[in-house]
Amino acid sequence: MIGRDEHYTDEDEKERTVISRWARRKVASQFNGEYLDGRKSFIFSWNKQHREIHEEALLHYFDPSKKGQKFEYQPKPKPVSNEEPKITSPPNKDIQQKV
């Protein structure tokens, strides 16, 4: 586990990957690919707390039916707001013309 990883390029990368590209480059020479992608183990990184992707990766790793399979995270869709869009009327304008 790599702690205090603040090197995610954006929120999308942070949500989709268990380790930032920066951290992956730092440790990649020390591990074979199957240790980085969940087939044999996982390397996690996070800044202040774990994320949903880490839980999903562990469930994948400990699921005997997925032994030897690469972990491919599928983010859950974000909840859609039930609020109706607010429609505002344009300000009233005087459209009468003097002739």
N, C-alpha and C positions, 0 to 999 in steps of 0.2 A: 504494500500500500504506500502510496506517495501522498503525503499530507501537504496542505497549504498550496495546492496547485492553482495558481491564479492566471495561468497562461492560455486559457481557452480564447480562441479568436472572437467568439460571439456566443450568444445564448443558444443558438442552434447547435453549434458544436458541443457545447456543454450538455445539452439535452440528449444528443444522439450518441455520444461516445463515453466510454468508461474512463478514458485517460486523454488528456489534451495532446495535440500533435507535438507540441514542444516536449512534453514529458515522454511521449512515445519515442521520439528521436533520441532522447537522452538514454533510454534503457534498451532500445531495440538491439543494439549490438551484444547485449548480455543474455538475450533470451531468443529461443526459436519462436517462429510465428504462432505455433499452436499454444504457446504459453501466454500470448498476448490476445488471442481471439476467443478463448473460452473452451478450446478442445481439451486442454490438459490442466489449465489453471487460469487465473485472472490476475491482472495487475490493475488495481483501482487507484484513482487519484481524486481528491476533492479538496475544496478550499476549507470551508467551515463545517460542513455536514454532508452526509451521504445523500444520494439522490435516488429516485425511483429506478433509474437504469441499473444501479448497483444491486438493488433487490432482485430485479429481473435476471440479471447476470448470475447471481448466486442460485436462484431457483433453477435456471438452465443447467448450471454446473452440477448441482446435486440431483437432478432428474435422471435416473438411470436410463430412461428411454432416449435421452439425448447424448449419451456418452459418445465422445469423439466428434460431435457435431459443432460446427462453428456457431458462436453466438451472434445473432443478428437482431438487434433491438428494433422493435417497431413501436415508436412513441404512440401513446394513446392520444386520440384527438382531443384538442382543448375544448372545454365546455363552451357551448354557444350561449350567448346572453339571451335571455327571454324578453328583454326589454324591446319594445317597439321603437323603431327609429323615430327620432323627433323631427317632425317636419315644421319648418318655420316659414311663415309667409313673408314675401318681400315687403319692404316698407311701402306704405301708400304713397303714390305720387300723383300729383295733379296732372292729369292727362288732357285737360281741356286746353284748346288753343284759341287764342284771340284771332278773329278774322277781320 
